[in-house]
Amino acid sequence: MKIALIGYGKMGKMIEQIAKDRGHEIVSIIDIDNQQDFDSPEFASADVAIEFTAPQAAYGNYLKAFSHNVKVVSGSTGWMKEHGDDVRRMCTEGGQTLFWASNFSIGVAIFDAVNKYLAKIMNGFPQYDVRMTETHHIHKLDAPSGTAITLAEGIVDNIDRKTSWVKGAVTWPETPEKDEAGQEATAENVVIDAIRRDEVPGIHEIEYDSEADTITICHSAHSRKGFALGAVLAAEYTATHNGLLTTSDLFKF
């Protein structure tokens, strides 16, 4: 398979190595300083482009790839609220293909399935309240993480007493001057607190608390390698599928 990379930071380099190890060819690498290569024959020859950039750049990257009918696998977050409807239209009526996930880790896909199943059980036990904490490295500026939002939406969809999620406190243990207070919350909200410290790849903890006890589930990433492998697996799937795709299409739990 021919793969184009959009974004060549730590994740892009790791994806490149894993893709090559799995026998794929990298035909184009596009970063901030060579945007003109979107219009190159090398990019247009790609079966799939894998995109990991910033929230403000992702939507524009999709448009550039779609203009050459190149399918896209993307892990960029933060664009859905403003551009989600437009992207859905392009992938249904417009014939384009985007595989999007807030997290490509196989472990997170399993964790998400467990999260939804536990939420269905907890729907019948109103004495338990639920909140979430996500922890990431200090270079991650958006909060809460896209993965945390996806997990919270899975809870809201399965617990009748929860109607939405809200951003909780954001704490920076090493630079407390950056700390942010959380939004006002009610009993109907799932609160997502965030911590930014060290070089943590990603920890997501969901806690159900009652007067009698606490139930906690947690996923902790050891490195970015699991995300990179998942992105390549998604590209392999996307090469032979069309439309708006996500991890529930790739992993059948």
C-alpha positions in Angstrom: 0.0 0.0 0.0 1.2 3.5 -0.8 0.9 5.9 2.2 1.3 9.7 2.5 2.0 11.2 5.8 0.6 14.6 6.8 2.4 15.8 9.9 5.9 14.6 10.6 6.4 15.0 14.4 7.0 12.2 16.8 3.8 10.4 15.8 4.4 10.8 12.1 7.9 9.3 12.4 6.7 6.4 14.5 3.9 5.7 11.9 6.5 5.8 9.1 8.6 3.1 10.8 5.7 0.8 11.6 4.2 1.2 8.1 7.6 0.3 6.5 7.9 -2.7 8.9 4.6 -3.9 7.7 5.7 -3.7 4.0 4.1 -0.4 3.0 5.6 2.4 0.9 5.8 6.0 2.1 5.3 8.0 -1.1 4.9 11.6 0.3 5.7 13.3 3.6 4.0 16.7 4.1 4.8 19.0 7.0 4.5 22.7 7.7 7.3 23.7 5.4 6.3 21.9 2.2 2.5 22.4 1.9 2.9 22.7 -1.9 3.4 18.9 -2.0 -0.3 18.4 -1.5 -0.4 19.1 -5.3 2.4 16.7 -6.2 1.9 13.5 -8.2 3.5 11.6 -5.4 0.8 12.6 -2.9 -2.0 11.9 -5.5 -0.6 8.4 -5.9 -1.2 7.5 -2.3 -3.9 4.9 -1.4 -4.3 6.5 2.0 -2.9 9.6 3.8 -2.4 9.4 7.5 -2.9 12.8 9.2 -1.7 13.7 12.7 -1.5 17.5 13.0 -3.1 20.4 15.0 -6.9 21.0 15.4 -6.7 24.2 13.4 -5.0 22.5 10.5 -6.9 19.2 10.2 -10.0 20.3 8.3 -7.9 22.1 5.7 -5.7 19.0 5.3 -8.8 16.9 4.6 -9.9 19.3 1.9 -6.5 19.2 0.2 -6.4 15.4 0.3 -10.0 15.1 -0.9 -9.3 17.4 -3.8 -7.0 14.6 -5.1 -9.4 11.9 -4.1 -7.0 10.6 -1.5 -8.5 8.7 1.4 -7.6 10.0 4.9 -6.9 8.4 8.3 -6.8 11.1 11.0 -6.2 11.3 14.7 -6.5 15.1 14.9 -9.1 16.4 17.3 -10.8 19.7 18.0 -12.3 20.2 14.5 -15.5 18.2 14.8 -17.8 20.9 16.3 -17.1 23.4 13.6 -16.6 21.2 10.6 -18.2 17.9 11.5 -21.4 18.3 9.4 -19.4 19.4 6.3 -17.0 16.4 6.6 -19.9 14.0 7.0 -21.5 15.4 3.9 -18.3 15.0 1.9 -18.0 11.4 3.0 -21.6 10.5 2.2 -22.8 12.7 -0.7 -19.3 13.7 -1.9 -17.8 10.2 -2.2 -14.8 10.9 0.0 -13.4 8.7 2.7 -12.2 9.6 6.2 -11.3 7.2 9.0 -11.4 9.4 12.1 -10.7 8.4 15.7 -9.8 10.3 18.8 -7.5 7.5 19.7 -6.1 4.6 17.5 -4.8 2.5 20.3 -6.2 -1.1 20.3 -6.2 -1.0 24.0 -8.3 2.2 24.0 -10.8 0.6 21.6 -11.2 -2.3 24.1 -11.4 0.2 27.0 -14.1 2.1 25.1 -16.2 -1.0 24.7 -15.8 -1.9 28.4 -16.7 1.7 29.3 -20.0 1.5 27.4 -20.8 -1.9 28.8 -20.2 -0.7 32.4 -22.3 2.5 31.7 -25.2 0.3 30.7 -24.9 -1.6 33.9 -24.6 1.6 36.0 -27.7 3.0 34.4 -29.6 0.8 36.8 -27.7 2.0 39.9 -28.4 5.7 40.5 -26.5 5.8 43.8 -23.2 5.9 41.7 -22.0 9.2 40.3 -19.3 9.2 37.6 -16.5 11.5 36.7 -13.3 11.2 34.6 -9.7 12.3 34.8 -7.3 12.3 31.8 -3.6 12.9 32.1 -1.3 13.8 29.3 2.1 15.3 28.6 2.8 19.0 28.9 2.8 19.5 25.1 -0.8 18.7 24.8 -2.6 22.0 24.9 -6.3 21.0 24.3 -8.3 19.8 27.3 -10.2 17.6 27.8 -8.6 15.1 25.4 -10.5 13.9 22.4 -10.4 10.4 23.8 -11.9 11.6 27.1 -14.7 13.3 25.2 -15.4 10.1 23.2 -15.5 8.1 26.5 -17.8 10.6 28.1 -20.1 10.5 25.2 -20.3 6.7 25.6 -21.3 7.2 29.2 -23.9 9.9 28.3 -25.4 7.6 25.6 -25.9 4.8 28.1 -26.8 6.4 31.4 -30.2 8.1 31.4 -29.4 10.5 34.3 -26.4 11.9 32.4 -27.2 14.4 29.6 -23.8 15.9 28.7 -20.2 16.3 29.7 -18.4 19.4 31.0 -14.8 20.5 31.2 -13.5 20.1 34.8 -10.4 21.5 36.3 -7.1 21.5 34.3 -4.0 21.3 36.5 -0.4 21.7 35.6 1.6 20.3 38.6 4.9 21.7 37.3 3.5 25.1 36.3 0.5 25.7 38.6 0.1 29.2 37.2 -1.5 27.6 34.1 -4.2 25.9 36.2 -7.8 26.4 35.1 -11.0 26.1 37.1 -13.6 23.8 35.8 -17.0 24.7 34.3 -20.0 24.8 36.6 -21.5 21.3 36.7 -24.8 19.7 37.8 -25.8 16.1 38.6 -26.7 15.6 34.9 -23.1 16.2 33.8 -20.1 14.0 33.4 -17.1 16.1 34.6 -13.8 15.5 32.9 -10.8 16.8 34.8 -7.4 17.1 33.1 -3.8 16.9 34.2 -0.8 18.0 32.2 2.5 16.7 33.5 5.9 15.3 32.3 5.8 13.3 29.1 2.8 11.1 30.0 1.5 9.5 26.7 -2.0 9.2 28.0 -4.0 8.0 31.0 -7.8 7.9 31.2 -9.5 7.0 34.5 -13.3 6.6 34.9 -14.6 6.5 38.5 -18.0 5.5 39.7 -18.4 6.6 43.3 -21.1 5.9 45.9 -21.5 6.2 49.6 -20.6 2.5 50.0 -17.7 2.1 47.5 -15.9 3.2 44.4 -15.4 1.4 41.1 -12.6 2.6 38.8 -11.5 1.5 35.3 -8.3 2.9 33.8 -6.3 2.8 30.6 -2.7 3.8 30.7 -0.5 4.0 27.6 3.2 3.2 27.9 4.2 4.9 24.7 2.8 6.3 21.5 3.6 3.0 19.7 0.1 1.6 20.2 -1.4 4.7 18.7 0.9 4.5 15.7 0.2 0.8 15.1 -3.5 1.4 15.3 -3.3 4.2 12.7 -1.5 1.9 10.3 -4.1 -0.8 10.9 -6.8 1.8 10.2 -5.0 2.7 6.9 -5.0 -0.9 5.8 -8.7 -1.1 6.5 -9.5 2.3 4.9 -7.7 1.3 1.6 -10.5 -1.2 0.9 -13.5 0.7 2.5 -15.3 3.9 1.8 -17.2 6.7 3.6 -16.9 8.0 7.2 -15.2 5.3 9.2 -14.1 4.8 12.8 -12.7 2.2 15.2 -16.1 0.6 15.6 -15.9 -0.4 12.0 -12.3 -1.7 12.4 -12.8 -3.5 15.7 -16.0 -5.5 16.1 -16.5 -5.8 19.8 
